[in-house]
Amino acid sequence: MRGASRPSHEICSPFLTRLNLILDDRGGLLVGEFDALPFFPKRLFIQWGASAGTKRGHHAHLSCWQILFPVSGSVKVDLEFCGGKESLLLNEKSAGLVLPPLVWATQTLSSEASKLLVLASESFDENDYIRDKVKFDGIIKSHLF
């Protein structure tokens, strides 16, 4: 059966989501409600301290969703997904990039001061990672035909 080994989710494209940004004379406050996100986060991590131009990611997930928020500085994100290829510059603290499963993503930090907060829908599971680009391309091709 051709579709038996496919993940149970639909393939979809990355998209931006926004948090509420409140600025006043006391500084800034970034507010988000978990029930307004496309998934309830089970894990978070922050990337920081890398030299300008350092690339992270280079993988996709089978079932895990992620949202990438640029906490400081900017991060270029190169994406490949069933709808094509796209590059985005994340530099607005209130805008997060939602990565559904089966989106190949590579992040490039713009400076050592860049910090990227990532919310994930699942706990860490190495079996959920697709780290081989050829394997990823094959999975995407099988979903398109």
N, CA, C and O of each residue as an XYZ file, in Angstrom:
580
protein
N       0.837     -1.173      0.000
C       0.000      0.000      0.000
C       0.886      1.242      0.000
O       1.660      1.466      0.931
N       0.767      2.016     -1.018
C       1.696      3.115     -1.236
C       1.740      4.120     -0.093
O       2.831      4.556      0.274
N       0.604      4.511      0.490
C       0.584      5.542      1.517
C       0.715      5.031      2.938
O       0.631      5.827      3.873
N       0.919      3.725      3.144
C       0.918      3.160      4.494
C       2.021      3.708      5.374
O       1.821      3.834      6.582
N       3.178      4.041      4.819
C       4.277      4.507      5.648
C       4.314      6.026      5.794
O       5.230      6.564      6.416
N       3.341      6.712      5.234
C       3.318      8.165      5.322
C       2.938      8.625      6.721
O       2.137      7.971      7.388
N       3.501      9.741      7.174
C       3.054     10.320      8.434
C       1.571     10.679      8.337
O       1.047     10.889      7.243
N       0.906     10.748      9.478
C      -0.538     10.953      9.477
C      -0.959     12.408      9.274
O      -2.156     12.679      9.178
N      -0.016     13.355      9.206
C      -0.368     14.761      9.046
C      -0.428     15.157      7.580
O       0.063     14.444      6.705
N      -1.022     16.275      7.337
C      -1.021     16.845      5.992
C       0.261     17.649      5.812
O       0.759     18.249      6.765
N       0.792     17.663      4.605
C       1.932     18.523      4.311
C       1.397     19.929      4.112
O       0.428     20.129      3.380
N       2.012     20.890      4.748
C       1.617     22.272      4.511
C       2.843     23.173      4.559
O       3.930     22.748      4.951
N       2.654     24.391      4.165
C       3.742     25.352      4.042
C       3.979     26.090      5.353
O       3.071     26.219      6.174
N       5.205     26.576      5.545
C       5.500     27.419      6.705
C       4.678     28.704      6.638
O       4.277     29.138      5.558
N       4.431     29.304      7.789
C       3.705     30.574      7.835
C       4.107     31.350      9.080
O       4.640     30.783     10.034
N       3.846     32.656      9.061
C       4.162     33.511     10.207
C       2.984     33.577     11.168
O       1.824     33.569     10.756
N       3.301     33.643     12.443
C       2.307     33.885     13.482
C       2.815     35.061     14.309
O       4.020     35.306     14.367
N       1.921     35.773     14.934
C       2.328     36.962     15.687
C       1.933     36.854     17.149
O       0.889     36.300     17.492
N       2.782     37.389     17.991
C       2.493     37.554     19.408
C       2.157     39.022     19.637
O       2.419     39.865     18.779
N       1.583     39.321     20.781
C       1.263     40.714     21.116
C       2.502     41.392     21.683
O       3.087     40.921     22.658
N       2.894     42.490     21.070
C       4.044     43.262     21.520
C       3.540     44.538     22.169
O       2.837     45.332     21.544
N       3.903     44.727     23.422
C       3.487     45.909     24.175
C       4.744     46.693     24.534
O       5.632     46.183     25.218
N       4.810     47.934     24.068
C       5.952     48.805     24.353
C       5.471     50.037     25.106
O       4.485     50.660     24.713
N       6.154     50.389     26.178
C       5.881     51.637     26.890
C       7.168     52.098     27.556
O       8.236     51.557     27.269
N       7.088     53.084     28.436
C       8.295     53.648     29.045
C       9.014     52.664     29.969
O      10.129     52.943     30.409
N       8.402     51.524     30.269
C       9.041     50.494     31.099
C       9.772     49.457     30.261
O      10.427     48.566     30.803
N       9.664     49.570     28.938
C      10.314     48.600     28.060
C       9.298     47.839     27.240
O       8.206     48.335     26.964
N       9.663     46.641     26.857
C       8.798     45.836     26.005
C       8.318     44.579     26.704
O       8.977     44.042     27.595
N       7.157     44.130     26.275
C       6.571     42.896     26.776
C       5.998     42.147     25.579
O       5.188     42.684     24.823
N       6.425     40.916     25.421
C       5.937     40.082     24.337
C       5.027     39.024     24.955
O       5.456     38.261     25.820
N       3.760     38.979     24.509
C       2.760     38.119     25.135
C       2.153     37.185     24.102
O       1.780     37.603     23.006
N       2.063     35.924     24.467
C       1.399     34.937     23.616
C       0.637     33.954     24.476
O       1.066     33.602     25.576
N      -0.493     33.518     23.964
C      -1.295     32.504     24.647
C      -1.059     31.178     23.933
O      -1.205     31.095     22.713
N      -0.693     30.139     24.686
C      -0.407     28.855     24.059
C      -1.601     28.300     23.289
O      -1.421     27.642     22.264
N      -2.818     28.557     23.769
C      -3.973     28.010     23.058
C      -4.247     28.728     21.736
O      -5.101     28.289     20.965
N      -3.534     29.827     21.461
C      -3.671     30.521     20.182
C      -2.642     30.031     19.154
O      -2.706     30.407     17.984
N      -1.707     29.202     19.588
C      -0.684     28.658     18.698
C      -1.238     27.444     17.948
O      -2.226     26.854     18.386
N      -0.624     27.065     16.834
C      -1.117     25.913     16.074
C      -0.857     24.570     16.770
O      -1.314     23.531     16.294
N      -0.131     24.587     17.887
C       0.116     23.389     18.689
C       0.447     23.831     20.108
O       0.799     24.988     20.335
N       0.334     22.918     21.056
C       0.711     23.213     22.427
C       2.160     22.770     22.622
O       2.450     21.580     22.497
N       3.077     23.690     22.925
C       4.497     23.342     23.027
C       4.782     22.351     24.164
O       4.250     22.460     25.269
N       5.641     21.387     23.842
C       6.124     20.433     24.849
C       7.602     20.664     25.163
O       8.130     20.128     26.137
N       8.267     21.475     24.319
C       9.705     21.688     24.501
C      10.058     23.066     23.976
O       9.408     23.580     23.065
N      11.090     23.663     24.555
C      11.642     24.899     24.011
C      13.144     24.852     24.131
O      13.699     24.184     25.003
N      13.790     25.574     23.239
C      15.233     25.744     23.326
C      15.599     27.075     22.696
O      14.829     27.645     21.923
N      16.796     27.567     23.040
C      17.287     28.839     22.517
C      18.658     28.606     21.892
O      19.525     27.968     22.489
N      18.840     29.131     20.688
C      20.146     29.101     20.018
C      20.790     30.468     20.196
O      20.144     31.486     19.945
N      22.049     30.514     20.624
C      22.751     31.790     20.738
C      24.248     31.550     20.855
O      24.704     30.416     21.001
N      25.009     32.652     20.788
C      26.440     32.611     21.021
C      27.275     32.123     19.857
O      28.473     31.890     20.016
N      26.677     31.965     18.699
C      27.424     31.492     17.533
C      27.944     32.687     16.732
O      27.343     33.761     16.746
N      29.032     32.497     16.055
C      29.597     33.547     15.205
C      28.643     33.881     14.071
O      27.834     33.052     13.656
N      28.750     35.112     13.574
C      27.933     35.533     12.422
C      28.134     34.553     11.278
O      29.261     34.155     10.981
N      27.042     34.166     10.639
C      27.108     33.253      9.517
C      27.019     31.779      9.891
O      26.967     30.916      9.015
N      27.002     31.490     11.191
C      26.876     30.102     11.625
C      25.522     29.551     11.207
O      24.492     30.192     11.412
N      25.530     28.365     10.623
C      24.295     27.728     10.169
C      23.891     26.634     11.155
O      24.722     25.864     11.636
N      22.596     26.590     11.441
C      22.018     25.556     12.315
C      20.882     24.890     11.555
O      20.494     25.340     10.476
N      20.367     23.841     12.113
C      19.241     23.162     11.487
C      19.708     22.097     10.529
O      20.223     21.063     10.957
N      19.541     22.325      9.244
C      19.873     21.351      8.197
C      19.085     20.058      8.388
O      19.640     18.968      8.246
N      17.797     20.169      8.709
C      16.984     18.975      8.881
C      15.498     19.317      8.782
O      15.108     20.483      8.718
N      14.693     18.273      8.772
C      13.231     18.393      8.831
C      12.748     17.418      9.891
O      13.523     16.617     10.413
N      11.471     17.494     10.201
C      10.865     16.578     11.169
C       9.738     15.808     10.502
O       9.082     16.312      9.590
N       9.520     14.598     10.956
C       8.417     13.781     10.450
C       7.082     14.219     11.034
O       6.083     14.272     10.317
N       7.051     14.535     12.336
C       5.771     14.898     12.952
C       5.835     16.131     13.845
O       4.791     16.692     14.175
N       6.996     16.560     14.238
C       7.133     17.707     15.144
C       6.923     19.034     14.408
O       7.465     19.257     13.325
N       6.124     19.903     15.026
C       5.964     21.281     14.575
C       6.916     22.153     15.391
O       7.245     21.816     16.528
N       7.359     23.276     14.813
C       8.190     24.237     15.540
C       7.745     25.652     15.202
O       7.183     25.911     14.138
N       8.014     26.567     16.143
C       7.875     28.001     15.872
C       9.190     28.652     16.253
O       9.692     28.443     17.357
N       9.758     29.447     15.338
C      11.026     30.128     15.549
C      10.771     31.612     15.791
O      10.181     32.296     14.955
N      11.225     32.101     16.952
C      11.095     33.519     17.302
C      12.487     34.126     17.445
O      13.301     33.616     18.215
N      12.779     35.217     16.713
C      14.069     35.893     16.877
C      14.036     36.789     18.118
O      13.476     37.885     18.078
N      14.619     36.335     19.189
C      14.596     37.070     20.447
C      15.539     38.271     20.393
O      15.268     39.309     20.996
N      16.638     38.122     19.673
C      17.636     39.185     19.553
C      18.313     39.074     18.196
O      18.567     37.972     17.709
N      18.602     40.208     17.596
C      19.260     40.192     16.297
C      18.348     39.658     15.215
O      17.127     39.796     15.290
N      18.949     39.045     14.205
C      18.158     38.489     13.111
C      18.708     37.125     12.711
O      19.865     36.787     12.963
N      17.834     36.367     12.083
C      18.177     35.015     11.643
C      17.581     34.812     10.257
O      16.385     35.023     10.054
N      18.404     34.407      9.313
C      17.926     34.057      7.973
C      17.528     32.585      8.010
O      18.271     31.741      8.511
N      16.346     32.291      7.472
C      15.873     30.909      7.446
C      15.642     30.506      5.992
O      14.836     31.116      5.289
N      16.355     29.478      5.554
C      16.167     28.908      4.218
C      15.277     27.681      4.368
O      15.542     26.799      5.184
N      14.212     27.642      3.562
C      13.190     26.611      3.684
C      13.007     25.854      2.382
O      13.095     26.429      1.297
N      12.752     24.559      2.500
C      12.309     23.741      1.373
C      11.118     22.942      1.866
O      11.153     22.369      2.954
N      10.066     22.906      1.066
C       8.843     22.222      1.448
C       8.099     21.846      0.177
O       8.570     22.128     -0.925
N       6.953     21.219      0.321
C       6.238     20.736     -0.859
C       5.854     21.858     -1.812
O       5.675     21.619     -3.006
N       5.728     23.070     -1.306
C       5.348     24.196     -2.148
C       6.515     24.913     -2.782
O       6.313     25.865     -3.536
N       7.728     24.484     -2.499
C       8.880     25.114     -3.119
C       9.973     25.473     -2.140
O      10.174     24.808     -1.124
N      10.681     26.554     -2.477
C      11.794     27.042     -1.664
C      11.548     28.502     -1.336
O      10.950     29.239     -2.121
N      12.017     28.912     -0.162
C      11.844     30.294      0.258
C      12.915     30.638      1.279
O      13.358     29.772      2.035
N      13.331     31.888      1.305
C      14.233     32.394      2.334
C      13.555     33.574      3.014
O      12.984     34.445      2.357
N      13.628     33.588      4.344
C      13.024     34.670      5.126
C      14.055     35.218      6.104
O      14.925     34.490      6.582
N      13.945     36.496      6.392
C      14.765     37.097      7.430
C      13.865     37.347      8.630
O      12.944     38.162      8.566
N      14.133     36.646      9.720
C      13.374     36.846     10.952
C      14.084     37.910     11.772
O      15.211     37.708     12.226
N      13.419     39.043     11.959
C      14.029     40.123     12.744
C      13.002     40.919     13.542
O      13.346     41.921     14.170
N      11.738     40.480     13.521
C      10.703     41.114     14.332
C      10.423     40.222     15.531
O      10.037     39.064     15.366
N      10.614     40.748     16.733
C      10.438     39.938     17.932
C       9.031     39.370     18.068
O       8.848     38.318     18.682
N       8.039     40.048     17.507
C       6.660     39.582     17.667
C       6.229     38.595     16.580
O       5.125     38.054     16.647
N       7.075     38.356     15.590
C       6.717     37.450     14.491
C       7.496     36.150     14.626
O       8.724     36.149     14.709
N       6.757     35.041     14.646
C       7.373     33.726     14.706
C       7.076     32.955     13.438
O       5.992     33.069     12.867
N       8.036     32.177     13.005
C       7.873     31.358     11.809
C       7.442     29.961     12.227
O       8.169     29.263     12.935
N       6.257     29.557     11.785
C       5.731     28.229     12.092
C       6.230     27.251     11.028
O       6.032     27.450      9.829
N       6.883     26.190     11.501
C       7.388     25.143     10.615
C       6.597     23.870     10.871
O       6.805     23.207     11.888
N       5.692     23.520      9.963
C       4.996     22.240     10.080
C       5.983     21.096      9.832
O       7.118     21.340      9.422
N       5.567     19.865     10.072
C       6.422     18.730      9.715
C       6.744     18.751      8.219
O       6.030     19.357      7.420
N       7.818     18.084      7.871
C       8.289     17.944      6.498
C       8.643     19.270      5.836
O       8.367     19.487      4.656
N       9.259     20.151      6.621
C       9.837     21.385      6.098
C      11.327     21.338      6.428
O      11.708     21.302      7.598
N      12.161     21.339      5.400
C      13.618     21.359      5.591
C      14.007     22.802      5.901
O      13.703     23.707      5.125
N      14.675     23.019      7.028
C      15.017     24.382      7.437
C      16.486     24.477      7.832
O      17.032     23.599      8.501
N      17.103     25.568      7.398
C      18.464     25.909      7.792
C      18.447     27.351      8.276
O      17.982     28.244      7.567
N      18.953     27.580      9.484
C      18.977     28.915     10.062
C      20.409     29.441     10.040
O      21.350     28.721     10.372
N      20.564     30.716      9.642
C      21.863     31.376      9.653
C      21.770     32.574     10.582
O      21.012     33.509     10.325
N      22.537     32.545     11.658
C      22.536     33.629     12.636
C      23.332     34.807     12.092
O      24.432     34.629     11.570
N      22.772     36.021     12.214
C      23.405     37.196     11.608
C      24.584     37.727     12.411
O      25.468     38.376     11.854
N      24.607     37.462     13.706
C      25.709     37.935     14.542
C      25.778     37.095     15.808
O      24.884     36.297     16.088
N      26.840     37.281     16.561
C      26.978     36.564     17.832
C      25.888     36.961     18.819
O      25.589     36.207     19.746
N      25.291     38.137     18.632
C      24.217     38.601     19.510
C      22.843     38.028     19.135
O      21.877     38.215     19.875
N      22.747     37.340     18.006
C      21.467     36.764     17.580
C      21.057     35.627     18.509
O      21.866     34.777     18.883
N      19.772     35.639     18.870
C      19.211     34.574     19.710
C      17.895     34.144     19.082
O      17.073     34.972     18.692
N      17.714     32.834     18.993
C      16.523     32.273     18.391
C      15.840     31.358     19.397
O      16.422     30.368     19.841
N      14.593     31.695     19.758
C      13.779     30.870     20.639
C      12.948     29.931     19.776
O      12.284     30.371     18.837
N      12.982     28.642     20.088
C      12.230     27.654     19.328
C      11.274     26.923     20.261
O      11.684     26.379     21.287
N       9.990     26.917     19.893
C       8.980     26.128     20.584
C       8.708     24.900     19.729
O       8.550     25.013     18.513
N       8.651     23.730     20.353
C       8.435     22.484     19.621
C       7.213     21.759     20.156
O       6.937     21.783     21.356
N       6.487     21.116     19.259
C       5.262     20.416     19.640
C       5.532     19.086     20.327
O       4.640     18.523     20.962
N       6.754     18.580     20.207
C       7.070     17.252     20.745
C       8.340     17.303     21.583
O       9.183     18.180     21.392
N       8.472     16.374     22.498
C       9.727     16.174     23.213
C      10.767     15.671     22.219
O      10.416     15.170     21.151
N      12.038     15.801     22.565
C      13.098     15.366     21.658
C      12.964     13.876     21.364
O      12.805     13.059     22.271
N      13.032     13.539     20.072
C      13.018     12.153     19.615
C      13.855     12.088     18.345
O      13.424     12.561     17.293
N      15.027     11.515     18.432
C      15.931     11.444     17.282
C      15.262     10.772     16.077
O      15.586     11.098     14.935
N      14.347      9.852     16.315
C      13.669      9.159     15.214
C      12.737     10.070     14.428
O      12.301      9.702     13.338
N      12.421     11.251     14.956
C      11.550     12.191     14.253
C      12.341     13.066     13.264
O      11.743     13.736     12.422
N      13.654     13.063     13.359
C      14.492     13.909     12.516
C      14.766     13.265     11.163
O      15.007     12.061     11.068
N      14.725     14.082     10.124
C      15.215     13.695      8.801
C      16.462     14.543      8.582
O      16.363     15.743      8.326
N      17.625     13.927      8.680
C      18.888     14.666      8.572
C      19.571     14.461      7.221
O      20.563     15.122      6.916
N      19.039     13.548      6.418
C      19.593     13.246      5.108
C      18.742     13.953      4.053
O      17.559     13.645      3.908
N      19.332     14.898      3.313
C      18.595     15.700      2.339
C      18.035     14.842      1.204
O      16.937     15.112      0.718
N      18.758     13.830      0.779
C      18.274     12.956     -0.285
C      17.033     12.200      0.189
O      16.070     12.054     -0.563
N      17.055     11.724      1.422
C      15.884     11.040      1.986
C      14.702     12.008      2.067
O      13.577     11.643      1.726
N      14.954     13.237      2.516
C      13.900     14.250      2.589
C      13.284     14.489      1.215
O      12.062     14.497      1.067
N      14.145     14.685      0.204
C      13.645     14.923     -1.163
C      12.759     13.766     -1.626
O      11.737     13.991     -2.274
N      13.141     12.539     -1.299
C      12.347     11.373     -1.672
C      10.997     11.347     -0.981
O       9.990     11.002     -1.600
N      10.962     11.707      0.293
C       9.694     11.754      1.033
C       8.766     12.792      0.422
O       7.583     12.525      0.214
N       9.297     13.973      0.136
C       8.480     15.037     -0.455
C       7.974     14.605     -1.824
O       6.801     14.806     -2.142
N       8.832     14.022     -2.626
C       8.415     13.582     -3.975
C       7.298     12.543     -3.872
O       6.354     12.569     -4.662
N       7.399     11.634     -2.910
C       6.357     10.599     -2.776
C       5.022     11.189     -2.334
O       3.970     10.618     -2.623
N       5.049     12.321     -1.638
C       3.810     12.978     -1.221
C       3.172     13.801     -2.340
O       1.973     14.075     -2.309
N       3.974     14.191     -3.322
C       3.458     15.027     -4.406
C       2.856     14.210     -5.542
O       2.085     14.742     -6.342
N       3.190     12.941     -5.625
C       2.698     12.105     -6.740
C       1.885     10.945     -6.233
O       1.395     10.141     -7.026
